[in-house]
Amino acid sequence: MKNEIEFWSIKSIARFLDHSINYTRNVLVKQTGFPPPRHNEIVIDGQRHKSKPRWLNSDVILWAENAYIKSDNIGEQHPKKRGRKRSVS
């Protein structure tokens, strides 16, 4: 991975974490502990507006390493049994 500072959009974060854009926007970014977005102030026709939110790539990667990917929890997950229970004759 590059050591350059990059600003990531929701789409870039979703691609990095291998999730859909909607899931990333509606769930992951709103979790406590997720890095706050950075906004740029732009002027259009004399009015100030915020740009779309962007996140520092290093902040997102650090969050993913510490909070999102926990190796302790990976082994604890058991597959769910599917289907209905059968009656015992």
TIROTOR-36867 format. One record per residue: residue in three letters; x, y, z of N, C-alpha, C in turn. Coordinates in Angstrom, 1 decimal. Atoms other than C-alpha are relative to their C-alpha. Example, Ala and Ser with C-alpha at 12.3 -4.5 7.8 and 13.67 -1.06 7.14 Angstrom:
<sites>
+------+--------+--------+--------+--------+--------+--------+--------+--------+--------+
: type :   n.c1 :   n.c2 :   n.c3 :  ca.c1 :  ca.c2 :  ca.c3 :   c.c1 :   c.c2 :   c.c3 :
+------+--------+--------+--------+--------+--------+--------+--------+--------+--------+
:  ALA :    0.9 :   -1.2 :    0.0 :   12.3 :   -4.5 :    7.8 :    0.9 :    1.2 :    0.0 :
:  SER :   -0.9 :   -1.1 :    0.0 :   13.7 :   -1.1 :    7.1 :   -0.8 :    1.1 :    0.8 :
+------+--------+--------+--------+--------+--------+--------+--------+--------+--------+
</sites>
This chain:
<sites>
+------+--------+--------+--------+--------+--------+--------+--------+--------+--------+
: type :   n.c1 :   n.c2 :   n.c3 :  ca.c1 :  ca.c2 :  ca.c3 :   c.c1 :   c.c2 :   c.c3 :
+------+--------+--------+--------+--------+--------+--------+--------+--------+--------+
:  MET :    0.8 :   -1.2 :    0.0 :    0.0 :    0.0 :    0.0 :    0.9 :    1.2 :    0.0 :
:  LYS :   -0.8 :   -1.2 :    0.1 :    1.2 :    3.5 :   -0.7 :    0.1 :    0.7 :    1.3 :
:  ASN :   -0.2 :   -0.8 :   -1.2 :    2.5 :    5.7 :    2.1 :   -0.5 :    1.5 :   -0.2 :
:  GLU :    0.4 :   -1.4 :    0.3 :    1.0 :    8.8 :    0.4 :   -1.4 :    0.3 :    0.7 :
:  ILE :    1.2 :   -0.4 :   -0.5 :   -1.8 :   10.7 :    2.0 :   -1.1 :    0.2 :   -1.1 :
:  GLU :    1.0 :    0.0 :    1.0 :   -5.0 :   10.2 :    0.1 :   -1.3 :    0.3 :    0.8 :
:  PHE :    1.3 :   -0.1 :   -0.5 :   -8.6 :   11.3 :    0.7 :   -0.9 :   -0.9 :   -0.7 :
:  TRP :    0.9 :    1.1 :    0.5 :  -11.1 :    8.5 :    0.3 :   -1.5 :    0.4 :    0.1 :
:  SER :    1.5 :   -0.2 :    0.0 :  -14.8 :    8.8 :   -0.7 :   -0.6 :   -1.3 :    0.6 :
:  ILE :    0.8 :    1.2 :   -0.5 :  -17.5 :    6.4 :    0.5 :    0.3 :   -1.2 :   -1.0 :
:  LYS :   -0.2 :    1.0 :    1.0 :  -16.9 :    4.5 :   -2.7 :    1.4 :   -0.7 :    0.2 :
:  SER :   -1.3 :    0.5 :   -0.3 :  -13.2 :    4.1 :   -2.0 :    0.1 :   -0.9 :    1.2 :
:  ILE :    0.0 :    0.7 :   -1.3 :  -13.8 :    3.0 :    1.6 :   -0.8 :   -1.4 :   -0.2 :
:  ALA :    0.7 :    1.3 :    0.2 :  -16.4 :    0.4 :    0.4 :    0.8 :   -1.0 :   -0.8 :
:  ARG :   -0.9 :    0.9 :    0.8 :  -14.0 :   -1.0 :   -2.2 :    1.1 :   -0.6 :    0.9 :
:  PHE :   -1.1 :    0.5 :   -0.9 :  -11.2 :   -1.2 :    0.4 :   -0.5 :   -1.1 :    1.0 :
:  LEU :    0.5 :    0.9 :   -1.0 :  -13.4 :   -3.0 :    3.0 :   -0.9 :   -1.1 :   -0.6 :
:  ASP :    0.7 :    1.0 :    0.7 :  -15.2 :   -5.1 :    0.3 :   -1.5 :    0.0 :    0.5 :
:  HIS :    1.4 :   -0.1 :   -0.4 :  -18.7 :   -3.9 :    1.2 :   -0.7 :    0.9 :   -1.1 :
:  SER :    0.8 :   -0.8 :    0.9 :  -21.5 :   -2.2 :   -0.8 :    0.1 :    1.5 :    0.5 :
:  ILE :    0.0 :   -1.4 :   -0.3 :  -21.6 :    1.6 :   -1.0 :   -1.1 :    0.3 :    1.1 :
:  ASN :    1.1 :   -0.3 :   -0.9 :  -25.0 :    1.7 :    0.8 :    0.4 :   -0.5 :    1.4 :
:  TYR :   -0.3 :    0.5 :   -1.3 :  -23.8 :   -0.5 :    3.7 :    1.1 :    0.8 :    0.6 :
:  THR :   -1.1 :   -0.9 :   -0.6 :  -20.6 :    1.6 :    4.1 :   -0.6 :    1.3 :    0.4 :
:  ARG :    0.6 :   -1.3 :   -0.3 :  -22.6 :    4.8 :    4.0 :   -0.9 :    0.0 :    1.2 :
:  ASN :    1.0 :    0.1 :   -1.0 :  -25.4 :    3.7 :    6.3 :    0.4 :   -0.7 :    1.3 :
:  VAL :   -0.3 :    0.8 :   -1.2 :  -23.7 :    1.4 :    8.8 :    1.5 :    0.3 :    0.4 :
:  LEU :   -1.4 :   -0.1 :   -0.4 :  -19.9 :    1.5 :    8.8 :    0.5 :    1.4 :    0.4 :
:  VAL :   -0.5 :   -1.4 :   -0.2 :  -19.2 :    5.2 :    8.6 :   -0.7 :    0.6 :    1.3 :
:  LYS :    0.7 :   -0.6 :   -1.1 :  -21.8 :    5.9 :   11.4 :    0.3 :   -0.7 :    1.3 :
:  GLN :   -0.4 :    0.7 :   -1.2 :  -20.2 :    3.5 :   13.9 :    0.9 :    0.9 :    0.9 :
:  THR :   -0.9 :   -0.8 :   -0.9 :  -18.6 :    5.0 :   17.0 :    1.4 :   -0.5 :   -0.2 :
:  GLY :   -1.4 :    0.3 :    0.1 :  -14.9 :    5.1 :   16.7 :    0.5 :    0.1 :   -1.5 :
:  PHE :   -0.5 :   -0.1 :    1.4 :  -14.9 :    5.4 :   12.9 :    0.5 :    1.5 :   -0.2 :
:  PRO :   -0.6 :   -1.4 :    0.1 :  -12.7 :    8.4 :   11.9 :   -1.0 :    1.0 :   -0.6 :
:  PRO :    0.9 :   -1.0 :    0.5 :  -14.6 :   11.6 :   11.3 :    0.4 :    0.5 :   -1.4 :
:  PRO :   -0.3 :   -0.4 :    1.4 :  -14.9 :   12.9 :    7.7 :    0.6 :    1.4 :    0.0 :
:  ARG :   -0.6 :   -1.4 :    0.2 :  -13.0 :   16.0 :    6.5 :   -0.8 :    0.6 :   -1.1 :
:  HIS :    0.7 :   -0.8 :    1.0 :  -14.9 :   18.6 :    4.6 :    0.8 :    1.2 :   -0.5 :
:  ASN :   -0.6 :   -1.1 :    0.6 :  -13.6 :   21.2 :    2.3 :   -1.0 :    1.1 :   -0.2 :
:  GLU :    1.0 :   -1.1 :    0.2 :  -15.3 :   24.6 :    2.1 :    0.2 :    0.6 :   -1.4 :
:  ILE :   -0.1 :   -0.6 :    1.3 :  -16.1 :   25.7 :   -1.4 :   -1.0 :    1.1 :   -0.2 :
:  VAL :    0.8 :   -1.2 :    0.2 :  -17.6 :   28.9 :   -2.7 :   -0.6 :   -0.1 :   -1.4 :
:  ILE :    0.7 :    0.0 :    1.3 :  -20.2 :   28.8 :   -5.5 :   -1.0 :    1.1 :    0.0 :
:  ASP :    0.8 :   -1.2 :    0.2 :  -21.8 :   32.0 :   -6.7 :    0.0 :    0.8 :    1.3 :
:  GLY :    0.0 :   -0.9 :   -1.2 :  -20.7 :   33.8 :   -3.5 :   -0.5 :   -0.7 :    1.3 :
:  GLN :    0.5 :    0.7 :   -1.1 :  -22.2 :   31.2 :   -1.2 :    0.9 :   -1.2 :    0.4 :
:  ARG :   -0.9 :    1.1 :   -0.5 :  -20.2 :   28.8 :    1.0 :   -0.8 :   -1.3 :    0.1 :
:  HIS :    0.6 :    1.4 :   -0.1 :  -20.9 :   25.1 :    0.8 :    1.1 :   -0.9 :    0.5 :
:  LYS :   -0.9 :    1.1 :   -0.4 :  -19.3 :   22.0 :    2.3 :    0.1 :   -1.0 :   -1.2 :
:  SER :   -0.2 :    1.0 :    1.0 :  -17.8 :   19.5 :   -0.1 :   -0.5 :   -1.3 :    0.5 :
:  LYS :    0.4 :    1.4 :   -0.4 :  -18.7 :   15.8 :    0.0 :    1.0 :   -0.4 :    1.0 :
:  PRO :   -0.9 :    0.4 :   -1.0 :  -17.2 :   14.1 :    3.0 :    1.2 :   -0.9 :   -0.6 :
:  ARG :   -1.2 :    0.8 :    0.3 :  -13.7 :   12.6 :    2.6 :    0.7 :   -0.5 :    1.2 :
:  TRP :   -0.7 :    0.6 :   -1.2 :  -11.7 :   10.4 :    5.0 :    1.5 :   -0.2 :   -0.4 :
:  LEU :   -1.4 :    0.3 :    0.2 :   -7.9 :   10.1 :    5.3 :    0.2 :   -1.5 :   -0.1 :
:  ASN :   -0.2 :    1.4 :    0.2 :   -6.8 :    6.8 :    4.0 :    0.7 :   -0.7 :    1.2 :
:  SER :   -0.8 :    0.5 :   -1.1 :   -4.4 :    6.3 :    6.9 :   -0.9 :   -0.2 :    1.3 :
:  ASP :    1.0 :    0.1 :   -1.1 :   -7.3 :    6.9 :    9.4 :   -0.9 :   -1.2 :   -0.2 :
:  VAL :    0.9 :    1.2 :    0.3 :   -9.5 :    4.3 :    7.7 :    0.7 :   -1.3 :    0.2 :
:  ILE :   -0.8 :    1.3 :   -0.1 :   -6.8 :    1.7 :    7.5 :    0.3 :   -0.3 :    1.5 :
:  LEU :   -0.2 :    0.2 :   -1.5 :   -5.9 :    2.2 :   11.2 :   -1.2 :   -0.5 :    0.7 :
:  TRP :    1.3 :    0.4 :   -0.5 :   -9.6 :    1.9 :   12.1 :   -0.2 :   -1.5 :   -0.3 :
:  ALA :    0.3 :    1.3 :    0.4 :   -9.9 :   -1.3 :   10.1 :    0.9 :   -1.0 :    0.7 :
:  GLU :   -0.9 :    0.9 :   -0.7 :   -6.8 :   -2.8 :   11.7 :   -0.3 :   -0.2 :    1.5 :
:  ASN :    0.3 :    0.0 :   -1.5 :   -7.9 :   -2.0 :   15.3 :   -1.4 :   -0.4 :    0.3 :
:  ALA :    1.4 :    0.2 :   -0.5 :  -11.7 :   -2.1 :   15.4 :   -0.8 :   -0.9 :   -0.9 :
:  TYR :    0.8 :    0.7 :    0.9 :  -13.1 :   -3.7 :   12.3 :    0.4 :   -1.4 :   -0.2 :
:  ILE :   -0.5 :    1.3 :    0.1 :  -10.9 :   -6.7 :   11.9 :    0.7 :   -0.5 :    1.3 :
:  LYS :   -0.5 :    0.5 :   -1.3 :  -10.4 :   -8.5 :   15.2 :    0.2 :   -1.5 :   -0.2 :
:  SER :   -0.3 :    1.4 :    0.3 :   -8.7 :  -11.8 :   14.8 :   -0.6 :   -0.9 :    1.1 :
:  ASP :    0.6 :    0.8 :   -1.1 :  -10.1 :  -12.9 :   18.2 :   -1.4 :   -0.5 :   -0.3 :
:  ASN :    1.4 :    0.3 :    0.3 :  -13.7 :  -12.8 :   16.9 :   -0.2 :   -1.0 :   -1.2 :
:  ILE :    0.2 :    0.8 :    1.2 :  -13.0 :  -14.7 :   13.7 :   -0.2 :   -1.5 :    0.3 :
:  GLY :    0.1 :    1.4 :   -0.3 :  -12.6 :  -18.1 :   15.3 :   -1.2 :   -0.3 :    0.8 :
:  GLU :    1.2 :    0.3 :   -0.8 :  -15.7 :  -17.7 :   17.5 :   -1.2 :   -0.2 :   -0.8 :
:  GLN :    1.3 :    0.1 :    0.8 :  -18.2 :  -17.5 :   14.7 :   -0.2 :   -1.4 :   -0.5 :
:  HIS :    0.4 :    1.3 :    0.4 :  -20.0 :  -20.7 :   14.1 :   -1.1 :    0.1 :   -1.1 :
:  PRO :    1.0 :   -0.1 :    1.1 :  -22.0 :  -21.4 :   10.9 :   -1.4 :   -0.4 :    0.6 :
:  LYS :    1.4 :    0.2 :   -0.4 :  -25.8 :  -21.3 :   11.4 :   -0.5 :   -1.2 :   -0.7 :
:  LYS :    0.7 :    1.2 :    0.7 :  -27.8 :  -24.5 :   10.8 :   -1.2 :    0.5 :   -0.7 :
:  ARG :    1.1 :   -0.5 :    0.8 :  -30.2 :  -23.9 :    8.1 :   -1.1 :   -1.0 :   -0.1 :
:  GLY :    1.1 :    0.8 :    0.1 :  -33.6 :  -25.3 :    7.6 :   -0.8 :   -0.2 :    1.3 :
:  ARG :    0.9 :    0.2 :   -1.2 :  -36.3 :  -26.5 :   10.0 :    0.5 :   -1.3 :    0.7 :
:  LYS :   -0.3 :    1.2 :   -0.7 :  -35.8 :  -29.1 :   12.7 :   -1.0 :   -1.1 :   -0.4 :
:  ARG :    0.9 :    1.1 :    0.4 :  -37.1 :  -32.5 :   11.8 :   -0.4 :   -0.7 :    1.3 :
:  SER :    0.5 :    0.7 :   -1.2 :  -39.2 :  -34.5 :   14.2 :    0.7 :   -1.4 :    0.0 :
:  VAL :   -0.7 :    1.3 :   -0.2 :  -37.6 :  -37.6 :   15.7 :   -1.1 :   -1.1 :    0.1 :
:  SER :    0.9 :    1.1 :    0.0 :  -39.5 :  -40.8 :   15.0 :    0.4 :   -1.1 :    0.9 :
+------+--------+--------+--------+--------+--------+--------+--------+--------+--------+
</sites>
